[in-house]
Amino acid sequence: MISNTQNHLLNQMQALEAMAKSQQAQPEIKTEQGPNFGELMQQAINQVNETQMQASSLARAFELGENVDLSQVMIAVQKSRVSFEALSQVRNKLLSAYQDVMNMSV
């Protein structure tokens, strides 16, 4: 079961992949203004942060004895863990790609 945050992150990654492939096929510079990569990453980070905050607030509410179901808490915590792990993997791939580019001889 994939959450909306993960679907959104996956769609963004696929859109970036499609953009990269189209730029490789056509070396022309486009002047269209769209969301840049930094903005997309910032949105993804903010969404992961929001997911973690929601899970934390649900866990705190459960600990305080409020009317929160344990299954809701566990699902929220797992969603936050999976979204954080996905973001970490994207970061690792980006760093690896950056290092590969920097190690290329000119």
N, C-alpha and C positions, 0 to 999 in steps of 0.2 A: 504494500500500500504506500503510494508516494503522495506526500503532502503537496499543497499548492505552492509552497515555497520552493520545494525541490523541483516541481514541474517548471516553475518560473525560471529557476537557475539553469535547469537542463535546456529549456527553450532559448535562453540567452546564450548558452554555450554553443548550441546548434546554429544560432543566427551568426555568431562570431565565426564559426567554422565555415559557414556558407559565404560570408563576406571575404574571408581569407582565400577561399578557393576561387571566388570570382575575381579577386584582385590579382591572383597568380595568372589567371587566364588572360586578363586585360590589364596591361601595365599603365593604362591611362589614369590620370589623376582626376578624381571626381570632386566637384565643388559642392556637392550636396551636404547640408548640415544635418546630422542625425546624432543620436546619442553616442558619445565617444566611449572608448573602452573603460576609462577611469570612472565615468559616471555609472556604467553598468556594474562595475565591480563594487562601487560604493553602495549602490542599491542592494546588491546581493549581500554585502556585509551588514547593512542595516536590517535586512529581512532576517538574517540569521540571528542578529542581536535581539530583534523583536521576539523571535521564536524562543530564544533562551530566557528572555524576561518573562514571557507568558508561562513557561514551564516553571520558572522559579516562583512566580506568584501563586500558581496553582499548588505547588508543593508546600509553600508557606501556609496557604489557606487550609490545606489538609492537616498540616501539623498543628495548627491552632484549633482544630476541631470544627471548622466551618463545614457547611453542607457541600462538600466536594467529594466526588466518587474517586476511589483509589485508581480505578482503571483510567479515568480521565488524566490523572496525574502521571501515571506511567506512560500513557500514549504521548502526552506532551513532552515528557522528558526524553523519550526515544526519538521523537521528531526533532527535538533540538540537537540531540547527539548526532543524528544522521545528517542534518543540515550542516552542522559544524564540520563534520568529517568530510562532507562533499566540498565545502569551501576550502578546507585544508588541502585536499587533493588538487583542487584547481590551482591554489597558490603554489604547491610543489611543482606542478607541471609548468606553470609560468616561470618560476625560477629556473627550472631545468632548461626551458627553451631560451631564456635570456642568457644563461651561461653558455649554451651551445652557440648562440649568435656571437657572443663576445669572444669565444675561442676560435671563431672562423678566421682564417688568414685572408687578408685583403690583397 
